[in-house]
Amino acid sequence: MADLDTQAPQAPSGALSFGMVAGEASGDLLAGLLIAGLHKRWPQAQGRGIGGPRMAALGFDAWWPHERLAVRGYVEVLRHYRGIVAIREQLKQRLLAVPPDVFIGVDAPDFNLDLEASLKNAGIPTVHFVCPSVWAWRPERIEKIHRSVDHMLCIFPFETPLLAKAGIDATYVGHPLASTIAMTPDRAAAREVLGLDQCRPVVALLPGSRRSEIEHLVPRFIQAAQVMQQKQPGLQFVLPAIPSLVTAVQELVDAQGAVNGLKVLNGQSHPALAACDVTMIASGTATLEAALFKRPMVIGYHMNWVSWQIMKRKKLQPWVGLPNILCQDFVVPELIQDACTPEALAASTLAWLSHPDRVDALQIRFQQLHQTLQRDTATLATHALEKVLGA
């Protein structure tokens, strides 16, 4: 991408100006919730950087779309490395040319921590929203966080004491999704919105939001759906895809052959989770969303072989999925890499449909988890920012 003009409009006198980077669909959602809170405290606040449609709808000036950073896996990152580094350098220069009052990195730690270190060294206060999972992967990041971040906003309660041991200021703000997802989702209403039969079981297929994820997982998920349909013909399937990848997802679905009753949705992941009886889902933030919707799930994940060999050596816990990590138990199945076969995905998903007692017990665990994570995130985050800014 060509260099952009380094000049940016300054915020009105007395208004908060903030830089922000959110690197994918889940980051756009989290950032949008945070921006809404900032506007309550600073009505004329102006943000600029990298973001998605939710942020743009709140007046955020996105110099690059968040999809440019939505890459997962070591090999996949290497393929896009030069382009991502070029974006980061251009963004850094633009922020240094017209410094914001604060920079807030939303997730995307591989991109944001290096950027935050440069901005912090230049005297710009830095805040990071969503602690990198040093408790699950890559504990060496803790020193990098210390160098890069003035304050960490944590979405899980066990993170703040861990960071405190490393001398990093942090505030537990709860998980924003816990306040936006109803404690008791309305399944019937969601099915009506999506045009689904109220009386037939619904399976939601969520193969991720990154192109690399959907290329690995859509074929497996669709083949699993075909197996399930053979065994239980009355099933309905919904597959929400982020708007920018709907065409790519539909092409991958079509390449696998027909699945009767399958709907590829333009977005609408939350209605899909509210409507479903069970979900087959990629490891990531979406698994926590599924837990907050109290839906049983089967977590599947597959990536480039080299990326997997590197990642599995950095794994610190026996779990990959957030619901299992937070519950410290295998409350839902995880089928990762070689175990992520269509047959195994189908069998594990159908097992939930035939064991309602297991579903009931899981929903109780997920309700307790929901209550733990439910806080006034925007207000708590704003109070933390006030301390950082001395406002």
C-alpha positions in Angstrom: 0.0 0.0 0.0 1.3 3.4 -0.8 2.5 5.7 1.9 -0.3 7.9 3.3 -0.2 11.5 4.2 1.2 11.8 7.7 -1.1 14.7 8.6 -4.2 13.9 10.6 -7.0 16.1 11.8 -6.5 17.2 15.4 -9.2 16.7 18.0 -11.1 19.9 19.1 -9.5 21.7 22.0 -10.1 19.8 25.2 -11.3 16.7 23.4 -9.6 13.3 23.9 -7.7 12.0 20.9 -6.8 8.4 20.8 -4.9 6.0 18.5 -6.3 2.5 18.3 -5.6 -0.7 16.5 -8.0 -3.7 16.3 -6.8 -6.5 14.1 -9.8 -8.7 13.3 -13.6 -9.1 13.7 -13.5 -9.9 17.4 -11.1 -7.0 18.0 -13.5 -4.7 16.1 -16.3 -5.8 18.4 -14.3 -5.2 21.6 -13.0 -1.9 20.4 -16.5 -0.7 19.5 -17.7 -1.4 23.0 -14.7 0.5 24.4 -15.2 3.5 22.1 -18.8 3.8 23.1 -17.7 4.1 26.7 -15.0 6.7 25.8 -17.7 8.8 24.1 -19.8 8.8 27.3 -16.8 10.3 29.3 -15.4 12.4 26.4 -18.2 13.1 24.0 -15.9 14.7 21.4 -13.3 12.0 21.5 -11.7 11.2 18.2 -9.9 8.0 17.3 -7.8 7.0 14.4 -5.7 4.0 13.3 -6.8 0.5 12.2 -10.3 -0.8 12.7 -13.4 -2.4 11.4 -17.0 -1.4 10.6 -18.3 -1.3 14.2 -15.5 1.2 15.1 -16.2 3.2 11.9 -19.9 3.5 12.8 -18.8 5.2 16.0 -16.8 7.8 14.1 -13.4 6.1 14.2 -11.1 7.1 11.4 -9.8 3.8 10.1 -6.7 4.4 8.0 -6.5 0.7 7.2 -9.2 -2.0 7.5 -8.8 -4.5 10.2 -8.7 -7.4 7.7 -5.2 -6.4 6.7 -3.9 -7.8 10.0 -6.2 -10.8 10.3 -3.6 -13.5 9.8 -3.0 -16.5 12.1 -0.3 -19.1 12.1 3.5 -18.7 11.9 3.8 -19.7 8.2 0.7 -17.5 7.3 2.2 -14.5 9.1 5.5 -14.9 7.3 3.7 -14.7 3.9 2.2 -11.4 4.8 5.1 -10.2 7.1 6.5 -7.4 4.8 3.1 -5.9 4.2 2.1 -6.0 7.9 5.4 -4.4 9.0 5.0 -1.7 6.3 1.6 -0.8 7.7 2.9 -0.7 11.3 5.8 1.6 10.3 3.4 4.0 8.4 1.0 4.0 11.3 3.7 4.7 13.8 5.0 7.6 11.8 1.5 9.1 11.4 0.9 8.8 15.2 4.3 10.3 16.0 3.6 13.2 13.7 0.3 14.1 15.4 0.5 12.3 18.8 -2.7 11.2 20.4 -3.4 11.7 24.1 -3.3 7.9 24.5 -2.8 4.8 22.3 -5.0 1.8 22.9 -4.0 -1.5 21.3 -7.0 -3.9 21.1 -5.7 -7.5 21.1 -3.4 -8.2 18.0 -0.4 -8.4 20.4 2.1 -9.4 17.7 1.3 -6.1 15.9 0.5 -3.9 18.8 3.2 -4.6 21.4 6.0 -3.5 19.1 4.0 -0.4 18.1 3.2 0.4 21.7 6.9 0.1 22.7 7.8 2.8 20.1 5.0 5.1 21.1 5.7 4.6 24.8 9.4 5.5 24.2 8.2 8.7 22.5 6.1 9.7 25.6 2.7 8.6 24.4 0.8 6.7 27.1 -0.1 3.2 26.0 -2.9 1.0 27.1 -3.5 -2.6 25.9 -7.0 -4.1 25.9 -7.1 -7.8 26.3 -4.0 -9.3 28.0 -2.0 -11.6 25.7 -2.5 -15.2 26.9 0.9 -15.5 28.6 -0.8 -18.0 30.9 -1.5 -20.3 27.9 1.1 -19.5 25.2 4.4 -17.7 24.9 5.2 -16.7 28.5 8.3 -14.7 27.2 5.8 -12.0 26.2 5.6 -10.8 29.8 8.9 -8.8 29.5 7.7 -7.3 26.2 4.4 -6.3 27.8 6.4 -4.6 30.6 8.4 -2.6 28.1 5.4 -1.7 25.9 2.4 -1.1 28.0 1.6 1.5 30.7 -1.6 -0.2 31.7 -3.3 -3.4 30.8 -7.1 -3.9 30.7 -7.8 -7.5 31.6 -10.9 -9.4 30.6 -10.3 -12.4 32.9 -10.0 -12.0 36.7 -6.9 -14.2 37.2 -4.8 -12.0 34.9 -4.3 -9.0 37.1 -2.4 -10.8 39.9 -0.2 -12.5 37.3 0.7 -9.1 35.8 1.2 -7.5 39.2 4.0 -10.0 39.9 5.8 -8.7 36.8 5.3 -5.1 37.9 2.7 -4.3 35.2 -0.3 -2.1 36.2 -3.5 -3.7 35.3 -7.3 -3.5 35.8 -9.8 -6.3 35.6 -12.7 -4.9 33.5 -14.7 -8.0 32.9 -15.4 -9.3 29.4 -17.5 -6.9 27.3 -19.4 -9.7 25.7 -20.7 -10.9 29.0 -22.7 -7.7 29.3 -24.0 -7.7 25.7 -25.1 -11.3 25.5 -28.3 -12.1 27.5 -28.0 -14.5 30.4 -30.9 -16.5 28.8 -30.8 -16.1 25.0 -34.1 -16.3 23.1 -33.7 -19.3 20.8 -37.2 -19.0 19.3 -36.7 -15.4 18.3 -33.3 -16.0 16.8 -34.7 -18.9 14.7 -37.5 -16.7 13.5 -35.0 -14.0 12.4 -33.0 -16.6 10.5 -36.0 -18.3 9.0 -35.3 -21.6 10.7 -37.8 -24.4 11.7 -38.6 -24.1 15.4 -39.0 -27.8 15.8 -35.9 -29.2 14.1 -32.4 -29.2 15.7 -30.0 -26.5 14.5 -26.2 -26.9 14.3 -24.1 -23.7 13.9 -20.9 -24.0 12.0 -18.4 -21.3 13.0 -15.1 -21.9 11.1 -13.4 -18.6 12.2 -13.0 -15.1 10.8 -9.6 -15.3 9.2 -9.1 -16.4 5.6 -6.4 -19.0 6.7 -8.8 -20.4 9.2 -11.8 -20.8 6.9 -9.6 -22.4 4.2 -8.5 -25.1 6.7 -11.8 -25.5 8.5 -14.7 -25.0 6.1 -14.1 -28.2 4.1 -13.8 -30.2 7.4 -16.9 -28.6 8.9 -19.0 -29.1 5.7 -17.9 -32.7 5.4 -18.8 -33.2 9.0 -22.2 -31.7 8.4 -22.7 -34.2 5.5 -21.9 -37.1 7.8 -24.3 -35.7 10.5 -27.0 -35.2 7.9 -26.8 -38.8 6.8 -27.3 -40.0 10.3 -29.9 -37.4 11.3 -31.6 -36.0 8.2 -33.7 -33.5 10.0 -30.8 -31.3 11.0 -30.6 -27.6 10.0 -27.2 -25.9 9.6 -26.2 -22.2 9.7 -22.7 -21.0 8.8 -22.2 -17.3 9.6 -19.3 -15.7 7.7 -17.9 -12.2 8.1 -19.2 -9.9 5.3 -15.9 -9.5 3.6 -15.5 -13.3 3.3 -19.0 -14.5 2.4 -18.1 -15.1 -1.2 -15.0 -17.1 -0.3 -16.9 -19.1 2.3 -19.7 -19.9 -0.2 -17.1 -21.1 -2.8 -15.5 -23.4 -0.2 -19.0 -24.7 0.8 -20.0 -25.3 -2.8 -16.8 -27.2 -3.5 -17.7 -29.8 -0.9 -21.1 -30.6 -2.4 -24.6 -30.1 -1.1 -25.7 -30.0 2.5 -29.5 -29.8 2.6 -30.8 -27.1 4.9 -27.5 -25.3 5.1 -27.6 -21.5 5.2 -24.5 -19.3 4.8 -25.2 -16.1 6.6 -23.8 -12.6 6.0 -22.5 -12.0 9.5 -25.1 -12.8 12.2 -22.9 -15.1 14.3 -24.8 -14.1 17.5 -28.2 -15.0 16.1 -26.7 -18.2 14.8 -25.4 -19.1 18.3 -28.7 -18.0 19.9 -30.7 -20.2 17.5 -28.6 -23.3 17.6 -28.7 -26.4 19.8 -25.0 -27.1 19.4 -22.1 -25.5 17.5 -19.0 -26.8 15.7 -16.6 -24.0 16.2 -13.0 -22.8 15.6 -10.8 -22.2 18.6 -10.8 -18.5 19.5 -12.9 -15.8 20.9 -16.0 -17.3 19.3 -15.8 -20.2 21.8 -16.3 -17.8 24.6 -19.3 -16.3 22.8 -20.8 -19.7 22.5 -20.2 -20.3 26.2 -22.0 -17.1 27.0 -24.9 -18.2 24.9 -24.9 -21.4 27.0 -24.5 -23.6 23.9 -22.7 -26.9 23.9 -19.9 -27.0 21.4 -17.2 -29.0 19.7 -14.0 -27.0 19.3 -12.1 -27.8 16.1 -8.9 -26.4 14.7 -6.4 -27.1 12.0 -3.5 -25.1 10.6 -0.5 -25.3 8.5 1.7 -28.2 9.7 4.8 -26.1 10.4 2.7 -23.5 12.3 1.3 -26.3 14.4 4.7 -27.8 15.2 5.9 -24.4 16.5 2.7 -23.6 18.4 2.3 -26.9 20.2 5.8 -26.5 21.8 4.7 -23.2 23.3 1.5 -24.5 24.8 1.5 -24.2 28.6 -1.9 -25.8 29.4 -3.7 -29.0 28.4 -6.6 -26.9 26.9 -6.8 -24.7 23.8 -10.4 -23.5 24.0 -11.3 -20.6 26.2 -14.3 -22.3 27.9 -12.0 -25.2 29.0 -9.2 -22.9 30.1 -11.6 -20.7 32.2 -13.3 -23.8 33.7 -9.9 -25.6 34.1 -11.5 -28.7 32.7 -12.4 -30.4 29.4 -16.0 -29.3 29.7 -16.3 -29.4 25.9 -14.4 -31.6 23.3 -11.3 -30.2 21.5 -10.4 -31.8 18.2 -7.1 -30.2 17.2 -5.0 -30.7 14.1 -4.8 -34.5 13.2 -7.8 -35.1 15.5 -9.9 -32.6 13.6 -11.4 -35.0 11.1 -15.0 -34.8 9.7 -15.9 -38.1 11.3 -14.7 -37.1 14.7 -16.3 -33.6 14.5 -19.6 -35.2 13.5 -19.6 -37.9 16.2 -18.8 -35.4 19.0 -21.4 -32.9 17.8 -24.1 -35.5 17.5 -23.2 -36.7 21.0 -24.4 -33.4 22.5 -27.8 -33.8 20.7 -28.3 -37.2 22.2 -27.3 -36.4 25.8 -29.6 -33.5 27.2 -28.4 -34.2 30.7 -24.9 -33.3 29.7 -26.2 -30.2 28.1 -28.0 -29.2 31.2 -24.9 -29.6 33.4 -22.8 -27.6 30.9 -25.3 -24.8 30.9 -25.0 -24.4 34.6 -21.2 -24.2 34.3 -21.5 -21.6 31.6 -24.0 -19.5 33.6 -21.6 -19.3 36.5 -18.8 -18.3 34.1 -21.1 -15.6 32.6 -21.7 -14.1 36.0 -18.0 -14.0 36.8 -17.2 -12.1 33.6 -20.1 -9.7 33.7 -18.9 -6.3 34.7 -19.4 -2.7 33.5 -16.5 -3.0 31.2 -16.7 0.4 29.5 -17.0 2.3 32.8 -14.1 0.4 34.4 -11.9 0.8 31.3 -12.7 4.5 31.2 -11.7 4.9 34.9 -8.5 3.2 34.2 -7.8 5.5 31.3 -8.5 8.5 33.5 -5.8 7.3 35.8 -3.3 6.8 33.0 -4.1 10.3 31.6 -4.3 11.9 35.0 -7.7 13.2 34.0 
